[in-house]
């Protein structure tokens, strides 16, 4: 089954990418990239790199806020390095989940109760998805008439509601207790016990909802930095585009990358080509913008590979007062 899922993802990515490249033409895409050098676009690529690093920094801060609320004492440089390592695995494994698994492994190393580290990654990941869906949903509301099929609008809205209901259920006592009773009955491989601990770690925020709002805001700002990254990429390619329109294009395209594919390859390009065409931007230019969205994080993630190699396997977080303070 896993082989079939991976095969489907490869087929989707390779198929869409091959079709778009064939339809637009390799030479046309190459000509777009030459504009970066000959039209003085290198400085804008530098700014795009800064926006990518800013986005990672904001995600680091949201993770730091969560861990501090649990009574842990990580340093931001440590967490930033884990994000770079996770980014490397995201770029070179066939699933974005791979980077999250590595981050979980790194942050729980040396903790007395590993549920806290696991929960922190799950929460901030879900908040990041929620922020993207929030931006995409309202963007699609503005442009849904441009689509003959409104299913993307419905899908993003549904996913957003599901995530919000999930958090609402876990921070309210009655739904939380009901979920615990259900999972306590699952004794196979202690799955129920593990999920119960995870839910307890999230329920910890029942009286700290301000923390969740703050984490959501950092997620929103991180996604906004990605929008500015694309704005500078467009300028590097000598394209003048309304920044407000990119606040529509980028979140919707990120939602598209959640479809079956290898790290969003193929569906990302399809999203950029289709949506930017509405702004009068040629397919070759849109493809170039999409490719640079992939290339810039890959270059940055090389630092994560280096860090993964040189970091020693030792405890790196100080547990001030332990998970017992959560209950």
Secondary structure, 3 states (H helix, E strand, C coil): CHHHHHHHHHHHHHHHHHHHHHHHCHHHHHHHHHHHHHCCCHHHHHHHHHHHHHHHHHHHHHHHHHHHHCCECCCHHHHHHHHHHHHHHHHHCCCCHHHHHHHHHHHHCCCCCCHHHHHHHHHHHHHHHHHHHHHHHHHHHHHHHHCCCCHHHHHHHHHHHHHHHHHHHHHCHHHHHHHHHHHHCCCHHHHHHHHHHHHHHHHHHHHCHHHHHHHHHHHHHHHHHHHHHHHHHHHHCCCCCCHHHHHHHHHHHHHHCCCCCCCCCCHHHHHHHHHHHCCCCCHHHHHHHHHHHHHHHHHHHHHHHHHHHHCCCCCCCCECCCHHHCC
